[in-house]
Amino acid sequence: MNKLITLVLSATLLASCTSAPVETTANIVDTPEYTFEVFPAWIEVPAKDIETSIPEENFRIYRSPEPLNGIYSKYTIIQEELLSQTDSVAFAKKNIENTPTSTRNYTKLREAEITIDGEKSLLHIFEAQNTGASSTITFVQAYLVKNGTKGFTLSFS
């Protein structure tokens, strides 16, 4: 099966989100749906360890080996089957619109047009809390739709 997504996390993006040392080499994670790079020291978090309503087979999470100020940096890919045909920009706008209702103390920092795998989309940078008890953290999210009905949310926090 052709790869649907090729995503490279750059050291620049990571450096903009954390003050921890940034590794410059990466391991390639290759699945039937997508290919991406993750830093070698990062750890895949088992789906069973995550409290979420998202089915286990629809997400992958990697985290930094050490916390910074008590918080682990995380890279997440969420895949979902969409109920109707859409494009990446419309999918992004819908997710961005819903973010304030799915997080606490949401503050949008930036939104920008980007291109992923030849497809126009949006980059969404914001601060929020996952729960009322969690710290406020910065999120960098991008969105991609393939074949009109397969949506991907790519998130770094």
N, C-alpha and C positions, 0 to 999 in steps of 0.2 A: 504494500500500500504506500502511495506517495506520502511524504511527510507534509503535514498541513501547516505546521508552524516551525520556523527556525528562529530562535530567539537567543540573543547573546546579551548577557548582563555585563555591562562594562564597568571597569574599575571606577570610572568617573561617576556613574550613577551611585554606586555604593559609597564612594567617598563623600558624595553630597548628602547622604542620609545618616552617616555614622562617622564618628571620629576614631573608630578602631582601625588598626592596620588592615590594609586591603591586599589580598593575595592577587597575583597577576596571572596565574595559570588556572585552568578550569577542567573539570571532568565533564564529558558529554553524557547526557541522559537521553537515550533514544527510545521512544515508544512508538507504537503503530500510529498514534495521532500527532505527535510532535517531537521535536528535538530541541534541547536547550542545554546551556552550559551552567554548571554550578561549581562553586569553589570546592576544591578537594577536601578541605577540612570540615565543610558543612555536613550536617547530619540530616538524613531523611527522617522525619517524624512519622511514626506509624499511625495510619489512619485511625486505628482503634483508640489512640491516645487523645484524639481531638473530639471535643464536645461540639457537634454541629448537626444541623438537619440535612446537610449535603451528603448524599450517598458516598461511601468510601471510594468507590471506583471513579468518582468524578473530581477528585482533587489529589494533589501532591503538595506536601509542605517540606521545605528544607529550612534548617535554622543554623545560625552561627554556633561554633563550638563553645564559645564563652559569652556570657551576658555582658552588656555595657550598661552600667548604672542599674543593674538588676533586670534588664530587658534583653532578650535574644532578638537579633535581627532575623527576619523570616522572609523566605521567598515562596510564594504560593501560586499554583496554577489551578484554577477551577474551570471545569468543562461542563457545559450544560446543553441539553437538546432544547432548541427554541420551538415554541408552538407555531410560529409563522415565519415566513421568509423575511429576512431583514439584512441590513448591511452593518459593517463595523461601527460606523459613525452613529447610526440610530441605536445600536446596542450599547455603545459607550454612553450616549446621552441619557438613556433610560437608567443605566447603572449609576451614573453620576447624580441624577435626579433622586434616586432612591437611597443614596448613601447617608444623608442626614437622618433618615428614619431607621437605619440599621446600625447606627453607631451613636455614641453620646458625645456631646460637646464638640460637634463637627465644625471645622473651619476650613473652607476652601482656600488653598494657597496659590494654586495655579492650574490652568487648563490650557493645553496646547495641542495643535494639530500635529500628528505624526504619521509615519508610514511603517507598517509592519508587513513583511513578506509581500510587498507590492500593494498592500491594501491601506487606504486612508483610514485613520482612526483618531482617537483622542488620548492624550496623556492627562491623568488626573492626579494632582498632588494635594494632599490635605492632611490636617491633624485631627485626631479624634481618639476616643476611648472605645475599646471593644465592649467594656462593661463599666458600670459606675465605680467599681472598685479598682479598675486597671489604670495605669498611667496613660497620659496623653502621649501618643506617638505619631510620627510622620509616616504616611503611606504614599507610595508611588504606584499608580495603577494604570495599566493599558488594557485595551479590549480588542478582540479580534473575532470576526465571524467567518467561518469557512463553509462553503456549500450552502450558504443562505440560512442554515438552521442549526449550525454547531457553533455555540458561543464559548469564548475563552476569556477569562479574566486573569490577568497576570499582575501579581501584587508583590511589592517589596515593602517591608516595614521594619 
